[in-house]
Amino acid sequence: MNARPIGWAVSPRPVPYPAAVAVMEARAAAIAAAAGDELVWLLEHPPLYTAGLSAKPDDLVDPQRFPVHKTDRGGQFTYHGPGQRVAYVMLDLRRRGRDVRAFVQDLERWIIAALGHFNLDGQIREGRVGVWIERKGPGWAREDKIAAIGVRVRRWVSFHGVSLNVEPDLSHFAGIVPCGIREHGVTSLVDLGLPVGMGDADAALRAAFTPIFGPTVEAPCPLEDAAIDAAGELI
């Protein structure tokens, strides 16, 4: 575990995806060059789809519904939008064993621990990336995805990260096959009947993060003073 506190920043307004990627890439490069500090950045995006490195064209069901952004993170198609907490994790894996598989498992443990704060039993499934919730009722049972994980590691520094469904519009997922998995659905904290707001989710994420990755310290929002054009690019 790294003894140096990790920056923890929360953006108060939705962040355009291209601007977020530009910030992540710059911060990851600075960390790799020992010129920047580690950071976890919590935010929301406007409604959009992202296509990871393994995305299959047929899994984009409705390409006209929302903007589609190609990305260099792992995984397939993912939805981001209001009511979903995205946590971009920029950590120096040179200080953490240089083990990408173990890092992804730590991200899974983090989400599962955060869900535990709401008495939810998040689970991992072999061959299915992300965190799942078993749901049962009279005569039925299914598994729905509540959190997605997609990361990129460059020069042993991570970026991209995780997304937790707090209260997104779940119908927005219908424009894609989320993560290429057709036989299972998606859910959220509110869909599961929990009166949880974004602040509650943020508190649970931060409390669950420290035992796994180390202590955090408040950090300024990376885009607090940045100018962004109509396409979402940094000016």
Order of alpha helices (4+ residues) and beta strands (2+ residues): beta-alpha-beta-beta-beta-beta-beta-alpha-beta-beta-beta-beta-beta-alpha-beta
